[in-house]
Amino acid sequence: MNLNDLRLFIRVVETGSFTAAGESLRVQKSTISRRIAQLEDEMGVRLLQRSTRKLQLTDEGRALFERCRPLIDELEQTRDQVSALNTEPRGLLRLTMPPELGAFIMNGVVASFMQRFPLIEVDVELSTRLVSLIEEGIDLAIRVGSLNDSTLISRRLADMELGLYASPGYLLQAGMPSTPADLAGHSCLGMRRNNNSWTFSNWQAGAPVPLEGRLRANSITFLREMALQDLGIVRLPHQFCAGLVEEGALQPVLADYQIPPLDINVLYPSRRHLNPRVRLFIDHMLETLQDHSWVNTH
C-alpha cells in the first residue's frame, strides 16, 4: 500500500472534497482523484462514493480511515520531529487574525519569529471573517473573544483588560452613567458580532446588560474614532485608550464596575498534522506575549 496515496485519502475524508484536500496539500484535484482510484484498485474495494454534490465513505472506506488515520498521524509527527533535529526550520506558515490584533499585539511577535527563524516564510491574512482553516489551508488562527467552533483545537494565549470610555463632549450631552443599569439610556457603540449586551463581574452576578445604540462595527479602531466624535460609550482594551485618556480626549466610564477580560486564543484544526512551524510559532507567541504591555498571560 502506498502511504502517500493513503495520506491523500485521509485528507480528502477530513476536508470533505477533492478540491479542499488539493488546496490544503498543494496537489492538483485530478492527481488526488487518480491516486485514490489507484488505491481502490490496489485494495480491490471502493472507498468513496462520488457524486456531483458530495463524497460519502463506503463501509470499507470508513474502516480504512478509522484504522489508518492515527497511524499516519504518528508517522508524520515522527518524521517532523526527526527532521527538526537535523535541519533548520523552513517552509511556509499561514496565519489569520483580526487586523487590530495583528497591528497592535502580534506585529512584534511575527517580526521576532521571522528574525529568529529566517528560513520560515509567513503568510498573514488580517481579517475578522471566520476562516475555515482546513478548507483554506490555514495553519492556525488567532481569535479574540468567545469561541463557537468546537471542531478546532484551541489554546488560550492571554487576555486583555477592558473598560468603557466616552468623550467629554458625549458625556456633557448625555450625562455620566452611575451604574450599568443607566446604559439603557445611552448610545453604546458595539462590535457587530454577538454584541447585544455587556456584562460586569460585580453587577447582578454577571447578568447581561442590554445595549442601546445605532452604531456597530467590526473594528475597534473605527469604534474608538466614533467615540471621539461624541457618538457614544465604547468598550475597548485599556491600553488602546490610555494615551487618549491622558490627553483628555476620552474619559473612563463606570470604572468601578469590572468587565470580564477578553481572551486571546490560538486555534488549529487538529493536534495531528501539527508541523514544526506551527509548534514553534505557538511556543514563540507564549514566550513573547509575557512581556507585552497590552495583555496578561497568567
Secondary structure, 3 states (H helix, E strand, C coil): CCHHHHHHHHHHHHHCCHHHHHHHHCCCHHHHHHHHHHHHHHHCCCCEEECCCCEEECHHHHHHHHHHHHHHHHHHHHHHHHHHHHCCCCEEEEEEECHHHHHHHHHHHHHHHHHHCCCEEEEEEECCCCCCHHHHCCCEEEEECCCCCCCCEEEEEEEECEEEEECHHHHHHHCCCCCHHHHHHCCEEEECCCCCEECCCCCHHHCCEECCCCCEECCHHHHHHHHHCCCCEEEEEHHHHHHHHHHCCCEEECCCCCCCCEEEEEEECCCCCCCHHHHHHHHHHHHHHHHCCCCECC
